[in-house]
């Protein structure tokens, strides 16, 4: 591998949606399609100065020196994949996620929370979809490829990330742009605790309750539902 980029980097993760199903469907025909998918993506990445950090199975991890370059590569990759003549029952559909952050290093690769965030954003997407973090969006909103737009998908809780992520989608003319809700913890059933919102506007009441607790070991709060008694 060539020397890793340093400083502020835009990380791109991609993988094929439903790759296990495709492998079962195609059998020996899977490897040629996988190779073609890799060639298409690598061409898009190299064209926009992407540095391939890792490839495993049907996934890519790529670093870009600029956020606009990463977005242009993602757009080019999705357009090329959509234009390819895949078998009718075995179309290759790739989900892509982007996040921009400071380079952290782990042995001979990148590491740290920014890499993890980019990976989680990619995993939340659907085949054919490109998702961006709010950090990347801020860097590219005035430097998008011609005709490409941004769609605000709102805040979402993503696996293993402490705070909700504001997620955006690239709207790319000529290919599919309407998808089901992304696969965040808000959309997928899970047994993880719901993150509480900040408790605001009850400073005096909290102080009064604290004073009462100093005088008694038991305190009962009453009031209508939704006023924050549980917290």
C-alpha positions as a Markdown table, in Angstrom:
| # | Residue | x | y | z |
|---|---|---|---|---|
| 1 | Unk | 0.0 | 0.0 | 0.0 |
| 2 | Unk | 1.2 | 3.5 | -0.7 |
| 3 | Unk | 1.8 | 6.0 | 2.1 |
| 4 | Unk | -1.4 | 6.8 | 3.9 |
| 5 | Unk | -3.0 | 10.2 | 3.6 |
| 6 | Unk | -2.8 | 12.4 | 6.7 |
| 7 | Unk | -4.8 | 15.4 | 8.0 |
| 8 | Unk | -8.5 | 15.8 | 7.2 |
| 9 | Unk | -9.7 | 12.8 | 5.1 |
| 10 | Unk | -13.0 | 11.7 | 3.7 |
| 11 | Unk | -13.6 | 8.0 | 4.4 |
| 12 | Unk | -15.7 | 6.0 | 2.0 |
| 13 | Unk | -17.1 | 2.5 | 2.8 |
| 14 | Unk | -19.1 | 0.4 | 0.3 |
| 15 | Unk | -20.6 | -3.1 | 0.1 |
| 16 | Unk | -23.0 | -5.0 | -2.1 |
| 17 | Unk | -26.5 | -5.3 | -0.8 |
| 18 | Unk | -27.7 | -8.9 | -0.6 |
| 19 | Unk | -24.3 | -10.4 | -1.6 |
| 20 | Unk | -25.0 | -13.7 | 0.1 |
| 21 | Unk | -28.2 | -14.1 | -1.8 |
| 22 | Unk | -26.4 | -13.3 | -5.0 |
| 23 | Unk | -23.8 | -15.9 | -4.3 |
| 24 | Unk | -26.4 | -18.5 | -3.8 |
| 25 | Unk | -28.3 | -17.5 | -7.0 |
| 26 | Unk | -25.2 | -17.2 | -9.3 |
| 27 | Unk | -23.0 | -19.9 | -8.0 |
| 28 | Unk | -19.9 | -20.0 | -10.2 |
| 29 | Unk | -21.1 | -16.8 | -11.9 |
| 30 | Unk | -20.6 | -14.8 | -8.8 |
| 31 | Unk | -16.9 | -14.3 | -9.0 |
| 32 | Unk | -16.9 | -12.7 | -12.5 |
| 33 | Unk | -19.6 | -10.3 | -11.4 |
| 34 | Unk | -17.7 | -9.5 | -8.2 |
| 35 | Unk | -14.6 | -8.8 | -10.3 |
| 36 | Unk | -16.6 | -6.5 | -12.6 |
| 37 | Unk | -18.0 | -4.6 | -9.6 |
| 38 | Unk | -14.5 | -4.1 | -8.2 |
| 39 | Unk | -13.2 | -2.8 | -11.6 |
| 40 | Unk | -16.1 | -0.3 | -11.9 |
| 41 | Unk | -15.6 | 1.0 | -8.3 |
| 42 | Unk | -11.8 | 1.2 | -8.6 |
| 43 | Unk | -12.0 | 3.2 | -11.8 |
| 44 | Unk | -14.3 | 5.7 | -10.1 |
| 45 | Unk | -12.1 | 5.9 | -7.0 |
| 46 | Unk | -8.8 | 6.3 | -8.9 |
| 47 | Unk | -10.3 | 9.0 | -11.2 |
| 48 | Unk | -11.0 | 11.2 | -8.1 |
| 49 | Unk | -7.7 | 10.5 | -6.2 |
| 50 | Unk | -9.1 | 7.9 | -3.9 |
| 51 | Unk | -6.6 | 5.7 | -2.0 |
| 52 | Unk | -7.8 | 2.1 | -1.5 |
| 53 | Unk | -7.2 | 1.2 | 2.1 |
| 54 | Unk | -8.8 | -2.2 | 2.2 |
| 55 | Unk | -10.9 | -4.6 | 0.3 |
| 56 | Unk | -12.6 | -7.7 | 1.8 |
| 57 | Unk | -15.2 | -9.8 | 0.0 |
| 58 | Unk | -17.6 | -7.3 | -1.6 |
| 59 | Unk | -16.6 | -4.3 | 0.5 |
| 60 | Unk | -14.3 | -1.3 | 0.0 |
| 61 | Unk | -12.6 | 1.1 | 2.4 |
| 62 | Unk | -11.2 | 4.1 | 0.5 |
| 63 | Unk | -9.7 | 7.4 | 1.7 |
| 64 | Unk | -9.9 | 10.7 | -0.2 |
| 65 | Unk | -7.9 | 13.9 | 0.3 |
| 66 | Unk | -11.1 | 16.0 | -0.3 |
| 67 | Unk | -14.8 | 15.6 | 0.4 |
| 68 | Unk | -15.9 | 16.8 | -3.1 |
| 69 | Unk | -13.6 | 14.2 | -4.6 |
| 70 | Unk | -15.1 | 11.5 | -2.5 |
| 71 | Unk | -18.6 | 12.6 | -3.5 |
| 72 | Unk | -17.7 | 12.7 | -7.2 |
| 73 | Unk | -16.3 | 9.2 | -6.9 |
| 74 | Unk | -19.4 | 7.9 | -5.2 |
| 75 | Unk | -21.6 | 9.5 | -7.9 |
| 76 | Unk | -19.5 | 8.1 | -10.7 |
| 77 | Unk | -19.5 | 4.6 | -9.2 |
| 78 | Unk | -23.3 | 4.5 | -8.8 |
| 79 | Unk | -23.9 | 5.8 | -12.3 |
| 80 | Unk | -21.5 | 3.2 | -13.8 |
| 81 | Unk | -23.1 | 0.4 | -11.8 |
| 82 | Unk | -26.6 | 1.5 | -12.8 |
| 83 | Unk | -25.5 | 1.6 | -16.5 |
| 84 | Unk | -24.0 | -1.9 | -16.4 |
| 85 | Unk | -25.9 | -4.8 | -18.0 |
| 86 | Unk | -26.3 | -7.2 | -15.0 |
| 87 | Unk | -28.5 | -10.4 | -15.1 |
| 88 | Unk | -32.1 | -9.6 | -14.5 |
| 89 | Unk | -32.3 | -11.5 | -11.3 |
| 90 | Unk | -28.8 | -10.6 | -10.0 |
| 91 | Unk | -28.2 | -6.9 | -10.3 |
| 92 | Unk | -25.3 | -5.5 | -8.3 |
| 93 | Unk | -26.5 | -2.8 | -6.0 |
| 94 | Unk | -23.9 | -1.1 | -3.8 |
| 95 | Unk | -24.5 | 1.1 | -0.7 |
| 96 | Unk | -21.9 | 3.8 | 0.0 |
| 97 | Unk | -21.3 | 5.9 | 3.1 |
| 98 | Unk | -19.1 | 8.9 | 3.5 |
| 99 | Unk | -17.7 | 10.8 | 6.6 |
| 100 | Unk | -15.0 | 13.4 | 6.9 |
| 101 | Unk | -12.6 | 13.5 | 9.9 |
| 102 | Unk | -9.1 | 13.7 | 11.1 |
| 103 | Unk | -6.8 | 10.7 | 10.3 |
| 104 | Unk | -6.2 | 8.4 | 13.1 |
| 105 | Unk | -3.9 | 5.4 | 12.6 |
| 106 | Unk | -3.9 | 1.8 | 13.8 |
| 107 | Unk | -0.8 | -0.2 | 12.8 |
| 108 | Unk | -0.7 | 0.0 | 9.0 |
| 109 | Unk | -4.2 | 1.4 | 8.4 |
| 110 | Unk | -6.6 | 4.1 | 9.7 |
| 111 | Unk | -8.4 | 3.8 | 13.0 |
| 112 | Unk | -10.5 | 5.8 | 15.4 |
| 113 | Unk | -14.1 | 7.0 | 15.7 |
| 114 | Unk | -14.3 | 8.8 | 12.4 |
| 115 | Unk | -13.5 | 5.6 | 10.5 |
| 116 | Unk | -16.1 | 3.8 | 12.6 |
| 117 | Unk | -18.7 | 6.5 | 11.9 |
| 118 | Unk | -18.2 | 6.3 | 8.2 |
| 119 | Unk | -18.6 | 2.5 | 8.3 |
| 120 | Unk | -21.9 | 2.7 | 10.3 |
| 121 | Unk | -23.3 | 5.3 | 7.9 |
| 122 | Unk | -22.6 | 3.1 | 5.0 |
| 123 | Unk | -24.2 | 0.1 | 6.7 |
| 124 | Unk | -27.4 | 2.0 | 7.3 |
| 125 | Unk | -27.9 | 2.6 | 3.5 |
| 126 | Unk | -29.6 | 0.6 | 0.8 |
| 127 | Unk | -28.2 | -0.7 | -2.5 |
| 128 | Unk | -27.8 | 2.2 | -4.9 |
| 129 | Unk | -27.9 | 4.8 | -2.1 |
| 130 | Unk | -25.1 | 7.2 | -1.1 |
| 131 | Unk | -25.2 | 8.5 | 2.5 |
| 132 | Unk | -23.2 | 11.4 | 4.0 |
| 133 | Unk | -22.5 | 12.6 | 7.5 |
| 134 | Unk | -23.4 | 16.2 | 8.3 |
| 135 | Unk | -19.6 | 17.0 | 8.4 |
| 136 | Unk | -19.2 | 15.8 | 4.8 |
| 137 | Unk | -22.4 | 17.6 | 3.8 |
| 138 | Unk | -21.1 | 20.9 | 5.0 |
| 139 | Unk | -17.9 | 20.5 | 2.9 |
| 140 | Unk | -19.6 | 19.6 | -0.3 |
| 141 | Unk | -23.0 | 21.4 | -0.4 |
| 142 | Unk | -21.6 | 24.1 | -2.6 |
| 143 | Unk | -19.3 | 21.8 | -4.6 |
| 144 | Unk | -21.6 | 19.0 | -5.8 |
| 145 | Unk | -21.3 | 17.4 | -9.2 |
| 146 | Unk | -23.6 | 19.0 | -11.8 |
| 147 | Unk | -27.2 | 18.1 | -11.2 |
| 148 | Unk | -26.6 | 16.3 | -7.9 |
| 149 | Unk | -28.5 | 17.5 | -4.9 |
| 150 | Unk | -28.7 | 16.7 | -1.2 |
| 151 | Unk | -31.7 | 15.2 | 0.7 |
| 152 | Unk | -32.0 | 15.7 | 4.5 |
| 153 | Unk | -32.8 | 12.4 | 6.1 |
| 154 | Unk | -32.7 | 13.8 | 9.7 |
| 155 | Unk | -31.0 | 12.5 | 12.8 |
| 156 | Unk | -30.6 | 8.7 | 13.3 |
| 157 | Unk | -29.2 | 6.5 | 16.0 |
| 158 | Unk | -26.6 | 4.2 | 14.5 |
| 159 | Unk | -25.1 | 1.1 | 16.1 |
| 160 | Unk | -22.3 | 1.7 | 18.6 |
| 161 | Unk | -22.4 | 5.5 | 18.2 |
| 162 | Unk | -23.1 | 7.5 | 21.3 |
| 163 | Unk | -25.0 | 10.3 | 19.7 |
| 164 | Unk | -27.5 | 10.5 | 16.9 |
| 165 | Unk | -26.0 | 11.2 | 13.5 |
| 166 | Unk | -27.5 | 13.8 | 11.0 |
| 167 | Unk | -27.6 | 11.8 | 7.8 |
| 168 | Unk | -27.9 | 13.1 | 4.2 |
| 169 | Unk | -28.5 | 11.4 | 0.9 |
| 170 | Unk | -27.0 | 12.3 | -2.5 |
| 171 | Unk | -29.8 | 12.7 | -5.1 |
| 172 | Unk | -28.2 | 11.6 | -8.4 |
| 173 | Unk | -30.1 | 12.3 | -11.6 |
| 174 | Unk | -30.8 | 9.3 | -13.8 |
| 175 | Unk | -30.7 | 6.6 | -11.2 |
| 176 | Unk | -32.9 | 5.5 | -8.3 |
| 177 | Unk | -33.2 | 8.1 | -5.5 |
| 178 | Unk | -36.2 | 6.9 | -3.5 |
| 179 | Unk | -35.5 | 4.3 | -0.8 |
| 180 | Unk | -37.1 | 2.8 | 2.3 |
| 181 | Unk | -36.1 | 4.4 | 5.6 |
| 182 | Unk | -32.4 | 3.8 | 6.3 |
| 183 | Unk | -31.4 | 1.0 | 8.6 |
| 184 | Unk | -30.8 | 3.0 | 11.8 |
| 185 | Unk | -31.7 | 1.8 | 15.3 |
| 186 | Unk | -34.8 | 3.9 | 15.1 |
| 187 | Unk | -36.1 | 1.8 | 12.2 |
| 188 | Unk | -34.8 | -1.6 | 13.1 |
| 189 | Unk | -36.3 | -3.5 | 16.2 |
| 190 | Unk | -33.6 | -3.7 | 18.9 |
| 191 | Unk | -33.2 | -4.1 | 22.7 |
| 192 | Unk | -31.0 | -1.1 | 23.2 |
| 193 | Unk | -32.1 | 1.6 | 25.6 |
| 194 | Unk | -33.6 | 4.7 | 24.1 |
| 195 | Unk | -31.3 | 7.7 | 24.5 |
| 196 | Unk | -33.0 | 10.3 | 26.7 |
| 197 | Unk | -33.3 | 13.9 | 25.5 |
| 198 | Unk | -31.9 | 16.7 | 27.5 |
| 199 | Unk | -34.0 | 17.8 | 30.5 |
| 200 | Unk | -34.8 | 21.5 | 30.1 |
| 201 | Unk | -36.9 | 24.1 | 31.8 |
| 202 | Unk | -37.3 | 22.6 | 35.3 |
| 203 | Unk | -34.3 | 24.0 | 37.2 |
| 204 | Unk | -36.5 | 25.4 | 40.1 |
| 205 | Unk | -38.5 | 22.2 | 40.4 |
| 206 | Unk | -35.3 | 20.0 | 40.3 |
| 207 | Unk | -33.8 | 22.2 | 43.1 |
| 208 | Unk | -37.0 | 21.9 | 45.2 |
| 209 | Unk | -37.1 | 18.1 | 44.8 |
| 210 | Unk | -33.4 | 18.0 | 45.8 |
| 211 | Unk | -34.1 | 20.0 | 48.9 |
| 212 | Unk | -37.0 | 17.7 | 49.8 |
| 213 | Unk | -34.8 | 14.6 | 49.4 |
| 214 | Unk | -32.3 | 16.1 | 51.9 |
| 215 | Unk | -35.1 | 16.0 | 54.5 |
| 216 | Unk | -36.8 | 12.7 | 53.6 |
| 217 | Unk | -35.6 | 9.4 | 52.1 |
| 218 | Unk | -38.9 | 9.0 | 50.1 |
| 219 | Unk | -40.3 | 11.5 | 47.6 |
| 220 | Unk | -43.3 | 11.0 | 45.4 |
| 221 | Unk | -43.8 | 13.0 | 42.2 |
| 222 | Unk | -47.2 | 13.4 | 40.7 |
| 223 | Unk | -48.4 | 15.1 | 37.5 |
| 224 | Unk | -49.7 | 14.4 | 34.0 |
| 225 | Unk | -47.9 | 12.0 | 31.6 |
| 226 | Unk | -45.1 | 13.4 | 29.6 |
| 227 | Unk | -43.9 | 16.0 | 32.0 |
| 228 | Unk | -40.6 | 14.2 | 32.9 |
| 229 | Unk | -41.4 | 12.6 | 36.2 |
| 230 | Unk | -39.5 | 9.5 | 35.4 |
| 231 | Unk | -36.3 | 11.4 | 34.8 |
